[in-house]
């Protein structure tokens, strides 16, 4: 193996070790990265909010305002 090839392999090896140690040191960032890849679906939240708004409007009578 030539000298430059060994040099490059060594630096790739040390970079990989460095990345692994950084990921291990900050485990909560792993969760953030993986959760960001999921599709955002606010359908259930919007449905719940609309349902609550309808309930509140049914409870409030316009004749009872002061």
Predicted model as a PDB file, atoms N, CA, C, CB and O in Angstrom, pLDDT in the B-factor column:
MODEL        1                                                                  
ATOM      1  N   UNK A   1       0.852  -1.175   0.000  1.00 60.00           N  
ATOM      2  CA  UNK A   1       0.000   0.000   0.000  1.00 60.00           C  
ATOM      3  C   UNK A   1       0.899   1.240   0.000  1.00 60.00           C  
ATOM      4  CB  UNK A   1      -0.970  -0.003   1.231  1.00 60.00           C  
ATOM      5  O   UNK A   1       1.866   1.325   0.756  1.00 60.00           O  
ATOM      6  N   UNK A   2       0.565   2.168  -0.840  1.00 70.00           N  
ATOM      7  CA  UNK A   2       1.394   3.360  -0.928  1.00 70.00           C  
ATOM      8  C   UNK A   2       1.170   4.240   0.295  1.00 70.00           C  
ATOM      9  CB  UNK A   2       1.091   4.140  -2.220  1.00 70.00           C  
ATOM     10  O   UNK A   2       0.211   4.065   1.046  1.00 70.00           O  
ATOM     11  N   UNK A   3       2.057   5.165   0.468  1.00 78.00           N  
ATOM     12  CA  UNK A   3       2.017   6.014   1.647  1.00 78.00           C  
ATOM     13  C   UNK A   3       0.772   6.900   1.656  1.00 78.00           C  
ATOM     14  CB  UNK A   3       3.271   6.873   1.716  1.00 78.00           C  
ATOM     15  O   UNK A   3       0.140   7.043   2.702  1.00 78.00           O  
ATOM     16  N   UNK A   4       0.408   7.489   0.536  1.00 88.00           N  
ATOM     17  CA  UNK A   4      -0.744   8.392   0.497  1.00 88.00           C  
ATOM     18  C   UNK A   4      -2.049   7.634   0.712  1.00 88.00           C  
ATOM     19  CB  UNK A   4      -0.788   9.142  -0.837  1.00 88.00           C  
ATOM     20  O   UNK A   4      -2.972   8.146   1.345  1.00 88.00           O  
ATOM     21  N   UNK A   5      -2.126   6.396   0.176  1.00 88.00           N  
ATOM     22  CA  UNK A   5      -3.334   5.600   0.379  1.00 88.00           C  
ATOM     23  C   UNK A   5      -3.503   5.256   1.858  1.00 88.00           C  
ATOM     24  CB  UNK A   5      -3.283   4.312  -0.468  1.00 88.00           C  
ATOM     25  O   UNK A   5      -4.616   5.319   2.382  1.00 88.00           O  
ATOM     26  N   UNK A   6      -2.434   4.899   2.524  1.00 88.00           N  
ATOM     27  CA  UNK A   6      -2.499   4.598   3.954  1.00 88.00           C  
ATOM     28  C   UNK A   6      -2.888   5.847   4.738  1.00 88.00           C  
ATOM     29  CB  UNK A   6      -1.148   4.046   4.459  1.00 88.00           C  
ATOM     30  O   UNK A   6      -3.656   5.772   5.697  1.00 88.00           O  
ATOM     31  N   UNK A   7      -2.365   6.969   4.335  1.00 88.00           N  
ATOM     32  CA  UNK A   7      -2.683   8.239   4.988  1.00 88.00           C  
ATOM     33  C   UNK A   7      -4.179   8.542   4.860  1.00 88.00           C  
ATOM     34  CB  UNK A   7      -1.844   9.391   4.375  1.00 88.00           C  
ATOM     35  O   UNK A   7      -4.819   8.932   5.836  1.00 88.00           O  
ATOM     36  N   UNK A   8      -4.738   8.361   3.651  1.00 91.00           N  
ATOM     37  CA  UNK A   8      -6.162   8.612   3.438  1.00 91.00           C  
ATOM     38  C   UNK A   8      -7.036   7.647   4.226  1.00 91.00           C  
ATOM     39  CB  UNK A   8      -6.495   8.515   1.961  1.00 91.00           C  
ATOM     40  O   UNK A   8      -8.040   8.051   4.812  1.00 91.00           O  
ATOM     41  N   UNK A   9      -6.662   6.382   4.241  1.00 92.00           N  
ATOM     42  CA  UNK A   9      -7.434   5.398   4.994  1.00 92.00           C  
ATOM     43  C   UNK A   9      -7.428   5.718   6.483  1.00 92.00           C  
ATOM     44  CB  UNK A   9      -6.883   3.993   4.757  1.00 92.00           C  
ATOM     45  O   UNK A   9      -8.448   5.584   7.158  1.00 92.00           O  
ATOM     46  N   UNK A  10      -6.282   6.137   6.987  1.00 92.00           N  
ATOM     47  CA  UNK A  10      -6.191   6.486   8.401  1.00 92.00           C  
ATOM     48  C   UNK A  10      -7.104   7.661   8.729  1.00 92.00           C  
ATOM     49  CB  UNK A  10      -4.742   6.818   8.779  1.00 92.00           C  
ATOM     50  O   UNK A  10      -7.788   7.642   9.753  1.00 92.00           O  
ATOM     51  N   UNK A  11      -7.125   8.677   7.881  1.00 94.00           N  
ATOM     52  CA  UNK A  11      -7.968   9.840   8.141  1.00 94.00           C  
ATOM     53  C   UNK A  11      -9.453   9.517   8.002  1.00 94.00           C  
ATOM     54  CB  UNK A  11      -7.598  10.968   7.199  1.00 94.00           C  
ATOM     55  O   UNK A  11     -10.273  10.053   8.748  1.00 94.00           O  
ATOM     56  N   UNK A  12      -9.806   8.651   7.063  1.00 93.00           N  
ATOM     57  CA  UNK A  12     -11.203   8.208   6.977  1.00 93.00           C  
ATOM     58  C   UNK A  12     -11.594   7.453   8.240  1.00 93.00           C  
ATOM     59  CB  UNK A  12     -11.421   7.316   5.733  1.00 93.00           C  
ATOM     60  O   UNK A  12     -12.693   7.639   8.763  1.00 93.00           O  
ATOM     61  N   UNK A  13     -10.699   6.603   8.729  1.00 94.00           N  
ATOM     62  CA  UNK A  13     -10.948   5.832   9.947  1.00 94.00           C  
ATOM     63  C   UNK A  13     -11.126   6.757  11.150  1.00 94.00           C  
ATOM     64  CB  UNK A  13      -9.797   4.846  10.203  1.00 94.00           C  
ATOM     65  O   UNK A  13     -12.061   6.582  11.932  1.00 94.00           O  
ATOM     66  N   UNK A  14     -10.242   7.733  11.303  1.00 95.00           N  
ATOM     67  CA  UNK A  14     -10.353   8.639  12.452  1.00 95.00           C  
ATOM     68  C   UNK A  14     -11.593   9.528  12.338  1.00 95.00           C  
ATOM     69  CB  UNK A  14      -9.090   9.511  12.567  1.00 95.00           C  
ATOM     70  O   UNK A  14     -12.200   9.854  13.358  1.00 95.00           O  
ATOM     71  N   UNK A  15     -11.980   9.923  11.140  1.00 94.00           N  
ATOM     72  CA  UNK A  15     -13.193  10.736  10.957  1.00 94.00           C  
ATOM     73  C   UNK A  15     -14.429   9.930  11.346  1.00 94.00           C  
ATOM     74  CB  UNK A  15     -13.312  11.227   9.488  1.00 94.00           C  
ATOM     75  O   UNK A  15     -15.349  10.452  11.976  1.00 94.00           O  
ATOM     76  N   UNK A  16     -14.441   8.660  10.967  1.00 94.00           N  
ATOM     77  CA  UNK A  16     -15.578   7.803  11.322  1.00 94.00           C  
ATOM     78  C   UNK A  16     -15.665   7.646  12.832  1.00 94.00           C  
ATOM     79  CB  UNK A  16     -15.455   6.419  10.647  1.00 94.00           C  
ATOM     80  O   UNK A  16     -16.754   7.733  13.399  1.00 94.00           O  
ATOM     81  N   UNK A  17     -14.549   7.420  13.484  1.00 94.00           N  
ATOM     82  CA  UNK A  17     -14.532   7.291  14.948  1.00 94.00           C  
ATOM     83  C   UNK A  17     -15.003   8.589  15.613  1.00 94.00           C  
ATOM     84  CB  UNK A  17     -13.110   6.926  15.442  1.00 94.00           C  
ATOM     85  O   UNK A  17     -15.740   8.556  16.599  1.00 94.00           O  
ATOM     86  N   UNK A  18     -14.578   9.714  15.073  1.00 93.00           N  
ATOM     87  CA  UNK A  18     -14.978  11.005  15.621  1.00 93.00           C  
ATOM     88  C   UNK A  18     -16.490  11.204  15.501  1.00 93.00           C  
ATOM     89  CB  UNK A  18     -14.233  12.142  14.906  1.00 93.00           C  
ATOM     90  O   UNK A  18     -17.138  11.648  16.448  1.00 93.00           O  
ATOM     91  N   UNK A  19     -17.047  10.874  14.335  1.00 90.00           N  
ATOM     92  CA  UNK A  19     -18.500  10.998  14.134  1.00 90.00           C  
ATOM     93  C   UNK A  19     -19.267  10.104  15.092  1.00 90.00           C  
ATOM     94  CB  UNK A  19     -18.874  10.651  12.691  1.00 90.00           C  
ATOM     95  O   UNK A  19     -20.261  10.528  15.681  1.00 90.00           O  
ATOM     96  N   UNK A  20     -18.811   8.867  15.249  1.00 88.00           N  
ATOM     97  CA  UNK A  20     -19.491   7.941  16.156  1.00 88.00           C  
ATOM     98  C   UNK A  20     -19.450   8.435  17.599  1.00 88.00           C  
ATOM     99  CB  UNK A  20     -18.861   6.555  16.065  1.00 88.00           C  
ATOM    100  O   UNK A  20     -20.434   8.314  18.329  1.00 88.00           O  
ATOM    101  N   UNK A  21     -18.310   8.991  18.008  1.00 87.00           N  
ATOM    102  CA  UNK A  21     -18.208   9.477  19.383  1.00 87.00           C  
ATOM    103  C   UNK A  21     -19.089  10.704  19.602  1.00 87.00           C  
ATOM    104  CB  UNK A  21     -16.753   9.808  19.724  1.00 87.00           C  
ATOM    105  O   UNK A  21     -19.668  10.868  20.676  1.00 87.00           O  
ATOM    106  N   UNK A  22     -19.195  11.571  18.586  1.00 86.00           N  
ATOM    107  CA  UNK A  22     -20.069  12.740  18.712  1.00 86.00           C  
ATOM    108  C   UNK A  22     -21.530  12.333  18.785  1.00 86.00           C  
ATOM    109  CB  UNK A  22     -19.854  13.695  17.541  1.00 86.00           C  
ATOM    110  O   UNK A  22     -22.294  12.899  19.567  1.00 86.00           O  
ATOM    111  N   UNK A  23     -21.925  11.359  17.977  1.00 84.00           N  
ATOM    112  CA  UNK A  23     -23.312  10.880  18.023  1.00 84.00           C  
ATOM    113  C   UNK A  23     -23.630  10.229  19.360  1.00 84.00           C  
ATOM    114  CB  UNK A  23     -23.573   9.886  16.889  1.00 84.00           C  
ATOM    115  O   UNK A  23     -24.744  10.361  19.866  1.00 84.00           O  
ATOM    116  N   UNK A  24     -22.671   9.535  19.929  1.00 84.00           N  
ATOM    117  CA  UNK A  24     -22.884   8.899  21.223  1.00 84.00           C  
ATOM    118  C   UNK A  24     -22.961   9.934  22.341  1.00 84.00           C  
ATOM    119  CB  UNK A  24     -21.768   7.897  21.510  1.00 84.00           C  
ATOM    120  O   UNK A  24     -23.675   9.736  23.324  1.00 84.00           O  
ATOM    121  N   UNK A  25     -22.229  11.035  22.193  1.00 83.00           N  
ATOM    122  CA  UNK A  25     -22.208  12.067  23.224  1.00 83.00           C  
ATOM    123  C   UNK A  25     -23.500  12.878  23.254  1.00 83.00           C  
ATOM    124  CB  UNK A  25     -21.029  12.992  23.006  1.00 83.00           C  
ATOM    125  O   UNK A  25     -23.864  13.417  24.299  1.00 83.00           O  
ATOM    126  N   UNK A  26     -24.200  12.972  22.120  1.00 82.00           N  
ATOM    127  CA  UNK A  26     -25.418  13.770  22.044  1.00 82.00           C  
ATOM    128  C   UNK A  26     -26.556  12.880  21.517  1.00 82.00           C  
ATOM    129  CB  UNK A  26     -25.210  15.028  21.126  1.00 82.00           C  
ATOM    130  O   UNK A  26     -26.957  13.009  20.360  1.00 82.00           O  
ATOM    131  N   UNK A  27     -27.072  11.982  22.363  1.00 72.00           N  
ATOM    132  CA  UNK A  27     -28.096  11.050  21.870  1.00 72.00           C  
ATOM    133  C   UNK A  27     -29.436  11.703  21.584  1.00 72.00           C  
ATOM    134  CB  UNK A  27     -28.296   9.954  22.862  1.00 72.00           C  
ATOM    135  O   UNK A  27     -30.188  11.198  20.751  1.00 72.00           O  
ATOM    136  N   UNK A  28     -29.767  12.822  22.252  1.00 71.00           N  
ATOM    137  CA  UNK A  28     -31.076  13.435  22.017  1.00 71.00           C  
ATOM    138  C   UNK A  28     -31.171  14.053  20.625  1.00 71.00           C  
ATOM    139  CB  UNK A  28     -31.356  14.498  23.073  1.00 71.00           C  
ATOM    140  O   UNK A  28     -32.280  14.241  20.126  1.00 71.00           O  
ATOM    141  N   UNK A  29     -30.057  14.372  19.986  1.00 63.00           N  
ATOM    142  CA  UNK A  29     -30.098  14.893  18.628  1.00 63.00           C  
ATOM    143  C   UNK A  29     -30.500  13.814  17.634  1.00 63.00           C  
ATOM    144  CB  UNK A  29     -28.747  15.477  18.246  1.00 63.00           C  
ATOM    145  O   UNK A  29     -31.102  14.116  16.603  1.00 63.00           O  
ATOM    146  N   UNK A  30     -30.178  12.568  17.928  1.00 62.00           N  
ATOM    147  CA  UNK A  30     -30.576  11.468  17.059  1.00 62.00           C  
ATOM    148  C   UNK A  30     -32.084  11.390  16.959  1.00 62.00           C  
ATOM    149  CB  UNK A  30     -30.012  10.146  17.567  1.00 62.00           C  
ATOM    150  O   UNK A  30     -32.613  11.181  15.867  1.00 62.00           O  
ATOM    151  N   UNK A  31     -32.803  11.554  18.082  1.00 57.00           N  
ATOM    152  CA  UNK A  31     -34.257  11.498  18.075  1.00 57.00           C  
ATOM    153  C   UNK A  31     -34.837  12.638  17.252  1.00 57.00           C  
ATOM    154  CB  UNK A  31     -34.801  11.544  19.502  1.00 57.00           C  
ATOM    155  O   UNK A  31     -35.806  12.441  16.519  1.00 57.00           O  
ATOM    156  N   UNK A  32     -34.258  13.826  17.364  1.00 52.00           N  
ATOM    157  CA  UNK A  32     -34.747  14.979  16.612  1.00 52.00           C  
ATOM    158  C   UNK A  32     -34.567  14.778  15.106  1.00 52.00           C  
ATOM    159  CB  UNK A  32     -34.021  16.250  17.062  1.00 52.00           C  
ATOM    160  O   UNK A  32     -35.431  15.155  14.315  1.00 52.00           O  
ATOM    161  N   UNK A  33     -33.467  14.197  14.727  1.00 54.00           N  
ATOM    162  CA  UNK A  33     -33.197  13.986  13.310  1.00 54.00           C  
ATOM    163  C   UNK A  33     -34.187  12.986  12.730  1.00 54.00           C  
ATOM    164  CB  UNK A  33     -31.753  13.497  13.097  1.00 54.00           C  
ATOM    165  O   UNK A  33     -34.730  13.202  11.647  1.00 54.00           O  
ATOM    166  N   UNK A  34     -34.423  11.893  13.448  1.00 55.00           N  
ATOM    167  CA  UNK A  34     -35.326  10.867  12.941  1.00 55.00           C  
ATOM    168  C   UNK A  34     -36.772  11.332  12.951  1.00 55.00           C  
ATOM    169  CB  UNK A  34     -35.189   9.600  13.757  1.00 55.00           C  
ATOM    170  O   UNK A  34     -37.535  10.980  12.051  1.00 55.00           O  
ATOM    171  N   UNK A  35     -37.159  12.104  13.932  1.00 56.00           N  
ATOM    172  CA  UNK A  35     -38.546  12.565  13.976  1.00 56.00           C  
ATOM    173  C   UNK A  35     -38.820  13.614  12.906  1.00 56.00           C  
ATOM    174  CB  UNK A  35     -38.873  13.131  15.354  1.00 56.00           C  
ATOM    175  O   UNK A  35     -39.969  13.779  12.496  1.00 56.00           O  
ATOM    176  N   UNK A  36     -37.818  14.313  12.452  1.00 55.00           N  
ATOM    177  CA  UNK A  36     -38.000  15.308  11.405  1.00 55.00           C  
ATOM    178  C   UNK A  36     -38.263  14.706  10.044  1.00 55.00           C  
ATOM    179  CB  UNK A  36     -36.806  16.183  11.329  1.00 55.00           C  
ATOM    180  O   UNK A  36     -38.781  15.386   9.158  1.00 55.00           O  
ATOM    181  N   UNK A  37     -37.916  13.444   9.859  1.00 52.00           N  
ATOM    182  CA  UNK A  37     -38.115  12.801   8.567  1.00 52.00           C  
ATOM    183  C   UNK A  37     -39.534  12.282   8.375  1.00 52.00           C  
ATOM    184  CB  UNK A  37     -37.142  11.669   8.409  1.00 52.00           C  
ATOM    185  O   UNK A  37     -39.921  11.967   7.250  1.00 52.00           O  
ATOM    186  N   UNK A  38     -40.307  12.188   9.432  1.00 57.00           N  
ATOM    187  CA  UNK A  38     -41.661  11.673   9.319  1.00 57.00           C  
ATOM    188  C   UNK A  38     -42.573  12.720   8.676  1.00 57.00           C  
ATOM    189  CB  UNK A  38     -42.197  11.262  10.703  1.00 57.00           C  
ATOM    190  O   UNK A  38     -42.332  13.923   8.780  1.00 57.00           O  
ATOM    191  N   UNK A  39     -43.597  12.250   8.030  1.00 63.00           N  
ATOM    192  CA  UNK A  39     -44.552  13.156   7.397  1.00 63.00           C  
ATOM    193  C   UNK A  39     -45.376  13.849   8.484  1.00 63.00           C  
ATOM    194  CB  UNK A  39     -45.478  12.386   6.400  1.00 63.00           C  
ATOM    195  O   UNK A  39     -45.766  13.229   9.473  1.00 63.00           O  
ATOM    196  N   UNK A  40     -45.629  15.127   8.287  1.00 68.00           N  
ATOM    197  CA  UNK A  40     -46.388  15.903   9.255  1.00 68.00           C  
ATOM    198  C   UNK A  40     -47.867  15.717   8.951  1.00 68.00           C  
ATOM    199  CB  UNK A  40     -45.986  17.414   9.219  1.00 68.00           C  
ATOM    200  O   UNK A  40     -48.309  15.938   7.824  1.00 68.00           O  
ATOM    201  N   UNK A  41     -48.637  15.305   9.974  1.00 76.00           N  
ATOM    202  CA  UNK A  41     -50.055  15.085   9.794  1.00 76.00           C  
ATOM    203  C   UNK A  41     -50.791  15.762  10.943  1.00 76.00           C  
ATOM    204  CB  UNK A  41     -50.387  13.567   9.725  1.00 76.00           C  
ATOM    205  O   UNK A  41     -50.797  15.263  12.068  1.00 76.00           O  
ATOM    206  N   UNK A  42     -51.410  16.899  10.653  1.00 83.00           N  
ATOM    207  CA  UNK A  42     -52.135  17.650  11.670  1.00 83.00           C  
ATOM    208  C   UNK A  42     -53.635  17.419  11.566  1.00 83.00           C  
ATOM    209  CB  UNK A  42     -51.828  19.135  11.550  1.00 83.00           C  
ATOM    210  O   UNK A  42     -54.419  18.147  12.174  1.00 83.00           O  
ATOM    211  N   UNK A  43     -54.028  16.435  10.820  1.00 88.00           N  
ATOM    212  CA  UNK A  43     -55.446  16.196  10.555  1.00 88.00           C  
ATOM    213  C   UNK A  43     -56.221  15.951  11.845  1.00 88.00           C  
ATOM    214  CB  UNK A  43     -55.617  15.009   9.612  1.00 88.00           C  
ATOM    215  O   UNK A  43     -57.276  16.546  12.064  1.00 88.00           O  
ATOM    216  N   UNK A  44     -55.697  15.076  12.695  1.00 88.00           N  
ATOM    217  CA  UNK A  44     -56.402  14.738  13.937  1.00 88.00           C  
ATOM    218  C   UNK A  44     -56.487  15.948  14.870  1.00 88.00           C  
ATOM    219  CB  UNK A  44     -55.697  13.571  14.652  1.00 88.00           C  
ATOM    220  O   UNK A  44     -57.509  16.173  15.517  1.00 88.00           O  
ATOM    221  N   UNK A  45     -55.413  16.713  14.931  1.00 89.00           N  
ATOM    222  CA  UNK A  45     -55.406  17.912  15.776  1.00 89.00           C  
ATOM    223  C   UNK A  45     -56.432  18.936  15.282  1.00 89.00           C  
ATOM    224  CB  UNK A  45     -53.999  18.542  15.802  1.00 89.00           C  
ATOM    225  O   UNK A  45     -57.151  19.531  16.085  1.00 89.00           O  
ATOM    226  N   UNK A  46     -56.500  19.139  13.975  1.00 90.00           N  
ATOM    227  CA  UNK A  46     -57.472  20.082  13.425  1.00 90.00           C  
ATOM    228  C   UNK A  46     -58.900  19.598  13.631  1.00 90.00           C  
ATOM    229  CB  UNK A  46     -57.210  20.305  11.943  1.00 90.00           C  
ATOM    230  O   UNK A  46     -59.797  20.396  13.904  1.00 90.00           O  
ATOM    231  N   UNK A  47     -59.110  18.313  13.503  1.00 91.00           N  
ATOM    232  CA  UNK A  47     -60.434  17.741  13.729  1.00 91.00           C  
ATOM    233  C   UNK A  47     -60.863  17.940  15.184  1.00 91.00           C  
ATOM    234  CB  UNK A  47     -60.443  16.241  13.367  1.00 91.00           C  
ATOM    235  O   UNK A  47     -62.006  18.310  15.451  1.00 91.00           O  
ATOM    236  N   UNK A  48     -59.961  17.699  16.107  1.00 91.00           N  
ATOM    237  CA  UNK A  48     -60.248  17.872  17.535  1.00 91.00           C  
ATOM    238  C   UNK A  48     -60.549  19.339  17.850  1.00 91.00           C  
ATOM    239  CB  UNK A  48     -59.058  17.374  18.391  1.00 91.00           C  
ATOM    240  O   UNK A  48     -61.475  19.637  18.604  1.00 91.00           O  
ATOM    241  N   UNK A  49     -59.774  20.243  17.278  1.00 92.00           N  
ATOM    242  CA  UNK A  49     -59.974  21.667  17.522  1.00 92.00           C  
ATOM    243  C   UNK A  49     -61.334  22.132  16.982  1.00 92.00           C  
ATOM    244  CB  UNK A  49     -58.839  22.480  16.878  1.00 92.00           C  
ATOM    245  O   UNK A  49     -62.030  22.905  17.640  1.00 92.00           O  
ATOM    246  N   UNK A  50     -61.710  21.665  15.794  1.00 92.00           N  
ATOM    247  CA  UNK A  50     -63.006  22.032  15.215  1.00 92.00           C  
ATOM    248  C   UNK A  50     -64.149  21.477  16.058  1.00 92.00           C  
ATOM    249  CB  UNK A  50     -63.118  21.517  13.766  1.00 92.00           C  
ATOM    250  O   UNK A  50     -65.162  22.147  16.259  1.00 92.00           O  
ATOM    251  N   UNK A  51     -63.986  20.266  16.543  1.00 90.00           N  
ATOM    252  CA  UNK A  51     -65.006  19.644  17.389  1.00 90.00           C  
ATOM    253  C   UNK A  51     -65.203  20.442  18.682  1.00 90.00           C  
ATOM    254  CB  UNK A  51     -64.616  18.189  17.716  1.00 90.00           C  
ATOM    255  O   UNK A  51     -66.337  20.673  19.103  1.00 90.00           O  
ATOM    256  N   UNK A  52     -64.104  20.860  19.308  1.00 90.00           N  
ATOM    257  CA  UNK A  52     -64.184  21.652  20.536  1.00 90.00           C  
ATOM    258  C   UNK A  52     -64.819  23.016  20.268  1.00 90.00           C  
ATOM    259  CB  UNK A  52     -62.786  21.830  21.150  1.00 90.00           C  
ATOM    260  O   UNK A  52     -65.582  23.518  21.094  1.00 90.00           O  
ATOM    261  N   UNK A  53     -64.514  23.604  19.142  1.00 89.00           N  
ATOM    262  CA  UNK A  53     -65.094  24.900  18.801  1.00 89.00           C  
ATOM    263  C   UNK A  53     -66.603  24.773  18.614  1.00 89.00           C  
ATOM    264  CB  UNK A  53     -64.441  25.469  17.525  1.00 89.00           C  
ATOM    265  O   UNK A  53     -67.356  25.634  19.068  1.00 89.00           O  
ATOM    266  N   UNK A  54     -67.049  23.712  17.952  1.00 87.00           N  
ATOM    267  CA  UNK A  54     -68.485  23.476  17.783  1.00 87.00           C  
ATOM    268  C   UNK A  54     -69.178  23.286  19.125  1.00 87.00           C  
ATOM    269  CB  UNK A  54     -68.723  22.252  16.898  1.00 87.00           C  
ATOM    270  O   UNK A  54     -70.278  23.795  19.341  1.00 87.00           O  
ATOM    271  N   UNK A  55     -68.533  22.552  20.025  1.00 84.00           N  
ATOM    272  CA  UNK A  55     -69.120  22.351  21.354  1.00 84.00           C  
ATOM    273  C   UNK A  55     -69.259  23.668  22.098  1.00 84.00           C  
ATOM    274  CB  UNK A  55     -68.271  21.378  22.174  1.00 84.00           C  
ATOM    275  O   UNK A  55     -70.286  23.928  22.726  1.00 84.00           O  
ATOM    276  N   UNK A  56     -68.231  24.495  22.027  1.00 85.00           N  
ATOM    277  CA  UNK A  56     -68.280  25.781  22.724  1.00 85.00           C  
ATOM    278  C   UNK A  56     -69.355  26.685  22.129  1.00 85.00           C  
ATOM    279  CB  UNK A  56     -66.914  26.476  22.661  1.00 85.00           C  
ATOM    280  O   UNK A  56     -70.034  27.401  22.865  1.00 85.00           O  
ATOM    281  N   UNK A  57     -69.517  26.663  20.824  1.00 85.00           N  
ATOM    282  CA  UNK A  57     -70.545  27.480  20.193  1.00 85.00           C  
ATOM    283  C   UNK A  57     -71.950  26.995  20.559  1.00 85.00           C  
ATOM    284  CB  UNK A  57     -70.367  27.470  18.676  1.00 85.00           C  
ATOM    285  O   UNK A  57     -72.872  27.804  20.664  1.00 85.00           O  
ATOM    286  N   UNK A  58     -72.119  25.703  20.752  1.00 83.00           N  
ATOM    287  CA  UNK A  58     -73.411  25.175  21.181  1.00 83.00           C  
ATOM    288  C   UNK A  58     -73.739  25.572  22.611  1.00 83.00           C  
ATOM    289  CB  UNK A  58     -73.429  23.667  21.052  1.00 83.00           C  
ATOM    290  O   UNK A  58     -74.903  25.782  22.953  1.00 83.00           O  
ATOM    291  N   UNK A  59     -72.707  25.675  23.449  1.00 82.00           N  
ATOM    292  CA  UNK A  59     -72.922  26.017  24.856  1.00 82.00           C  
ATOM    293  C   UNK A  59     -73.242  27.493  25.050  1.00 82.00           C  
ATOM    294  CB  UNK A  59     -71.699  25.652  25.671  1.00 82.00           C  
ATOM    295  O   UNK A  59     -73.936  27.863  25.996  1.00 82.00           O  
ATOM    296  N   UNK A  60     -72.743  28.321  24.168  1.00 81.00           N  
ATOM    297  CA  UNK A  60     -72.934  29.756  24.310  1.00 81.00           C  
ATOM    298  C   UNK A  60     -74.192  30.169  23.558  1.00 81.00           C  
ATOM    299  CB  UNK A  60     -71.698  30.535  23.792  1.00 81.00           C  
ATOM    300  O   UNK A  60     -74.306  29.937  22.354  1.00 81.00           O  
ATOM    301  N   UNK A  61     -75.138  30.785  24.271  1.00 68.00           N  
ATOM    302  CA  UNK A  61     -76.336  31.322  23.636  1.00 68.00           C  
ATOM    303  C   UNK A  61     -76.151  32.804  23.394  1.00 68.00           C  
ATOM    304  CB  UNK A  61     -77.589  31.064  24.500  1.00 68.00           C  
ATOM    305  O   UNK A  61     -75.742  33.509  24.316  1.00 68.00           O  
ATOM    306  N   UNK A  62     -76.426  33.316  22.209  1.00 63.00           N  
ATOM    307  CA  UNK A  62     -76.256  34.738  21.951  1.00 63.00           C  
ATOM    308  C   UNK A  62     -77.233  35.601  22.775  1.00 63.00           C  
ATOM    309  CB  UNK A  62     -76.443  35.013  20.464  1.00 63.00           C  
ATOM    310  O   UNK A  62     -76.984  36.792  22.963  1.00 63.00           O  
ATOM    311  N   UNK A  63     -78.314  35.030  23.257  1.00 62.00           N  
ATOM    312  CA  UNK A  63     -79.285  35.789  24.039  1.00 62.00           C  
ATOM    313  C   UNK A  63     -78.788  36.061  25.460  1.00 62.00           C  
ATOM    314  CB  UNK A  63     -80.609  35.042  24.088  1.00 62.00           C  
ATOM    315  O   UNK A  63     -79.287  36.963  26.132  1.00 62.00           O  
ATOM    316  N   UNK A  64     -77.820  35.291  25.907  1.00 58.00           N  
ATOM    317  CA  UNK A  64     -77.340  35.456  27.281  1.00 58.00           C  
ATOM    318  C   UNK A  64     -76.223  36.473  27.401  1.00 58.00           C  
ATOM    319  CB  UNK A  64     -76.869  34.139  27.820  1.00 58.00           C  
ATOM    320  O   UNK A  64     -75.708  36.675  28.500  1.00 58.00           O  
ATOM    321  N   UNK A  65     -75.829  37.118  26.320  1.00 51.00           N  
ATOM    322  CA  UNK A  65     -74.757  38.097  26.416  1.00 51.00           C  
ATOM    323  C   UNK A  65     -75.238  39.333  27.157  1.00 51.00           C  
ATOM    324  CB  UNK A  65     -74.241  38.476  25.023  1.00 51.00           C  
ATOM    325  O   UNK A  65     -76.416  39.684  27.088  1.00 51.00           O  
ATOM    326  N   UNK A  66     -74.347  39.982  27.853  1.00 52.00           N  
ATOM    327  CA  UNK A  66     -74.708  41.120  28.701  1.00 52.00           C  
ATOM    328  C   UNK A  66     -74.517  42.420  28.001  1.00 52.00           C  
ATOM    329  CB  UNK A  66     -73.911  41.117  29.961  1.00 52.00           C  
ATOM    330  O   UNK A  66     -74.777  43.476  28.577  1.00 52.00           O  
TER     331      UNK A  66                                                      
ENDMDL                                                                          
END                                                                             
